[in-house]
Amino acid sequence: MMKLRSLLVLGLWLLMSSRSFAALDILITQGVDSARPVAVVPFQWKGPGKLPTDVSQVIADDLRRSGKFNPIKVASMPQTPYQASQVKYEAWAAMGVEGVLVGSISESSPGQYQINYQLVDVLQGKMGESTTLQNGQLVQNDQHLLLSRTGTVTTQQLRQYAHLISDHVYKALTGERGAFLTRIAYVVYNPKAKYPFQLRIADYDGFNERVLLRSHEPILSPTWSPDGKQLAYVSMENRTPNIYIQDLYSHNGLPPKRTHLPHYPGLNSAPSWSPDGKNMALVLSKDGQPEIYIENIASGHLTRVTHSPRIDTEPTWSHDGKYIYFSSERGGNPQIYRYDLASKQVTRITWEGDMNLSAEVTPDDQSIVLVNRTNGQYRIARQDLKTGYMQILTDTSLDKSPSIAPNGSMIIYSTVVHNRQVLALVSMDGRFKATLPAKDGDVRSPAWSPFLN
């Protein structure tokens, strides 16, 4: 029970003052038909009235939005089992379904819910017998059970626990960690609002939104700390760019703290946390041209990284902490370069198209995701760092600011749809696509959090 609470309490402070509806609506535009069929059977509700959160629907939506799975519709299900022993393998296997998630929910006490769920491999169940004979006795064969778990949560934790179940199901079926119990940060611009610029965070699916900062002046480049407990961003609230760090959780009952890095003359922009959270790569123009620096957050000590007569900007770290990738005009048009922190050597990485910008490294350090401009079209692309092969992933308009899910499966980015800036999703292979139109204003500068559990 204590372990479960430790997984869920991280976001509780945010939930207490956030809106419960989805501020961003995920509209899938491509890729579901080619996804793997699974079944999320509506969980049996054993309590009075209506369950505050439709847990099974949240799970089905998560799996669908991953781009890897296509949960079948309830009307198409051959049966409605609530536990693994009730699953008829032949009926589900005939539909091509790989796995069936079943479960039940009961109210253990007012505001407390016990959730039992099981994930069944119906193909394994079809091939084998449900019981075997051991020492002259029939013993249940649980090889077809991929998951069987129980948890107790509060009303406020139901939706988060549903995301946690989705993470477990995703890992059981793919072998990779799920990224549904994560959050996104983004900037909303609404010129009609009292404070046109707002920095917000929400669950990855747009629910539980919270406004962190309202300002008359632009807010830029939000980025998460490696532990997911802080956001760094650039604010122009004093008519000059400053890099701020915002705590997301209270300490000892005190409100979350907000601090800023030392200000230098000129540009202070593009913060990027080191993997250990101790340093920040950033762009300063205090010596003339914008250059990349590394600042130790605790001491404020600065180390200059680049020396170029042209603009160097948009630093981002490799996950092993060995390299900093950045955009530079040193070769003419902007391209992506890599700085080796050990040898202090700079290497050009991209060559395709007119220009390449805004690189981010995939969690396995094998590829970078970036903005590629070819024939005047800005698209999100992925380049393999070993082979140099570049794949264009999107076909939307004016794509920018890509940010990668912590499991490397999806990319969130800013684009333009119907003359409005919105967020969009694309899978790492480019097959699954979705848009996230907001209910108010233009949305830009998305940043996907690290794992939060």
WONOR-V742080 format. One record per residue. N is the residue number from 1. SS is DSSP state (H for helix, E for strand, L for the rest). NEAR is the number of other C-alpha atoms within 10 Angstrom. Layout:
n=(N;N)
ss=(SS;SS)
near=(NEAR;NEAR)
This chain:
n=(1;2;3;4;5;6;7;8;9;10;11;12;13;14;15;16;17;18;19;20;21;22;23;24;25;26;27;28;29;30;31;32;33;34;35;36;37;38;39;40;41;42;43;44;45;46;47;48;49;50;51;52;53;54;55;56;57;58;59;60;61;62;63;64;65;66;67;68;69;70;71;72;73;74;75;76;77;78;79;80;81;82;83;84;85;86;87;88;89;90;91;92;93;94;95;96;97;98;99;100;101;102;103;104;105;106;107;108;109;110;111;112;113;114;115;116;117;118;119;120;121;122;123;124;125;126;127;128;129;130;131;132;133;134;135;136;137;138;139;140;141;142;143;144;145;146;147;148;149;150;151;152;153;154;155;156;157;158;159;160;161;162;163;164;165;166;167;168;169;170;171;172;173;174;175;176;177;178;179;180;181;182;183;184;185;186;187;188;189;190;191;192;193;194;195;196;197;198;199;200;201;202;203;204;205;206;207;208;209;210;211;212;213;214;215;216;217;218;219;220;221;222;223;224;225;226;227;228;229;230;231;232;233;234;235;236;237;238;239;240;241;242;243;244;245;246;247;248;249;250;251;252;253;254;255;256;257;258;259;260;261;262;263;264;265;266;267;268;269;270;271;272;273;274;275;276;277;278;279;280;281;282;283;284;285;286;287;288;289;290;291;292;293;294;295;296;297;298;299;300;301;302;303;304;305;306;307;308;309;310;311;312;313;314;315;316;317;318;319;320;321;322;323;324;325;326;327;328;329;330;331;332;333;334;335;336;337;338;339;340;341;342;343;344;345;346;347;348;349;350;351;352;353;354;355;356;357;358;359;360;361;362;363;364;365;366;367;368;369;370;371;372;373;374;375;376;377;378;379;380;381;382;383;384;385;386;387;388;389;390;391;392;393;394;395;396;397;398;399;400;401;402;403;404;405;406;407;408;409;410;411;412;413;414;415;416;417;418;419;420;421;422;423;424;425;426;427;428;429;430;431;432;433;434;435;436;437;438;439;440;441;442;443;444;445;446;447;448;449;450;451;452;453)
ss=(L;H;H;H;H;H;H;H;H;H;H;H;H;H;H;H;L;L;E;L;L;L;L;E;E;E;E;E;E;E;L;L;L;L;L;E;E;E;E;E;L;L;L;E;E;L;L;L;L;L;L;L;L;L;H;H;H;H;H;H;H;H;H;H;H;L;L;L;E;E;E;L;L;H;H;H;L;L;L;L;L;L;L;H;H;H;L;L;H;H;H;H;H;L;L;L;L;L;E;E;E;E;E;E;E;E;E;E;E;L;L;E;E;E;E;E;E;E;E;E;E;H;H;H;H;H;H;L;L;L;E;E;E;E;L;L;E;E;E;E;L;L;L;L;E;E;E;E;E;E;E;E;E;E;H;H;H;H;H;H;H;H;H;H;H;H;H;H;H;H;H;H;H;H;L;L;L;L;L;L;L;L;E;E;E;E;E;E;E;L;L;L;L;L;L;L;E;E;E;E;E;E;E;L;L;L;L;L;E;E;E;E;E;E;E;L;L;L;E;E;E;E;E;E;L;L;L;L;L;E;E;E;E;E;E;L;L;L;L;L;L;E;E;E;E;E;E;L;L;L;E;L;L;E;L;L;L;E;E;E;L;L;L;L;L;L;L;E;E;E;E;E;E;L;L;L;L;L;E;E;E;E;E;E;L;L;L;L;L;L;E;E;E;E;E;E;L;L;L;L;L;E;E;E;L;L;L;L;L;L;L;E;E;E;E;E;E;L;L;L;L;L;E;E;E;E;E;E;L;L;L;L;L;L;E;E;E;E;E;E;L;L;L;L;L;E;E;E;L;L;L;L;L;L;E;E;E;E;E;E;E;L;L;L;L;L;E;E;E;E;E;E;E;E;L;L;E;E;E;E;E;E;E;E;L;L;L;L;L;E;E;E;L;L;L;L;E;E;E;E;E;E;E;E;L;L;L;L;L;E;E;E;E;E;E;E;E;L;L;E;E;E;E;E;E;E;E;L;L;L;L;L;E;E;E;E;E;E;L;L;L;E;E;E;E;E;E;E;L;L;L;L;L)
near=(9;6;7;13;14;10;15;19;14;16;21;14;12;19;20;12;12;16;15;15;11;16;20;22;17;21;14;18;12;14;20;20;12;13;17;18;19;24;23;24;24;20;22;18;17;12;12;8;7;9;16;11;14;15;23;23;15;21;25;24;18;25;25;22;25;22;28;22;24;22;23;18;12;13;7;9;15;13;14;16;20;21;21;23;13;11;20;16;22;14;15;22;18;12;14;14;20;18;27;26;28;25;24;21;21;17;19;13;9;8;11;16;20;15;23;19;20;22;24;26;26;25;18;18;20;17;11;13;13;17;12;13;10;9;7;7;9;11;12;13;14;18;13;21;18;17;17;16;12;13;15;19;21;16;14;17;19;22;24;24;23;23;26;21;26;24;20;21;24;21;14;17;16;10;10;15;17;27;29;28;26;23;25;23;25;24;25;24;20;15;12;9;13;10;14;17;23;23;24;19;26;23;25;23;22;20;20;23;25;20;18;14;14;19;16;16;16;19;26;23;23;26;26;24;22;18;14;19;16;18;24;25;22;22;25;15;14;9;10;14;21;21;23;18;20;19;19;20;18;12;10;7;7;8;11;13;13;13;11;15;17;13;14;13;12;16;19;22;24;23;31;25;23;23;17;13;14;14;20;26;27;25;26;24;18;14;10;12;17;24;25;28;20;23;22;17;17;9;9;13;11;14;12;14;20;20;13;13;12;15;19;26;27;24;31;25;23;21;16;12;13;14;19;25;25;25;25;26;17;16;9;9;12;22;26;26;22;21;20;15;13;8;8;12;12;16;12;16;18;23;12;15;14;15;22;26;26;24;29;25;23;23;17;13;14;13;21;24;26;26;26;28;20;13;9;11;15;23;22;32;23;24;21;16;15;8;9;14;12;20;16;17;20;19;13;16;17;17;25;23;23;28;27;26;25;21;16;18;20;22;25;27;26;27;28;20;15;7;9;13;22;24;29;25;28;28;23;20;14;21;16;25;25;20;23;23;22;19;11;13;20;21;27;23;24;29;25;27;28;21;18;18;16)
